[in-house]
Amino acid sequence: MRKFKKIPKFQNEDEEREFWAKSDSTEYIKWNKSEKIAFPKLKPSTKTISLRLPEFILDEIKMIANKRDVPYQSLIKIFLKERIDLELKQTIQ
């Protein structure tokens, strides 16, 4: 019978994220005994920031958001995420 390692206690999410990024989970978890589970109300952690934008940019964002029928703040997050993904993809290549 295979012996599994004990999962350490973590001080915070960053520490846990770093651990799992470097560790092989099959040494800690019996994946063949796992079950699918959903967390429908789980939302990523967010942090409120203050961002100053020229009014014309904010007006344009609101206009685009209105056409897409999404809240303008959600659209800003979408735009930022798309650009971040593009930048990260370019730096990796």
Buried (B, 14 or more C-beta within 10 A) or exposed (E): EEEEEEBEEEEEEEEBEEEEEEEEEEEBEEEEEEEEEEEEEEEEEEEEEEEEEEEEEBEEBBEEBEEEEEEBEEBBEEEEEEEEEEEEEEEEE
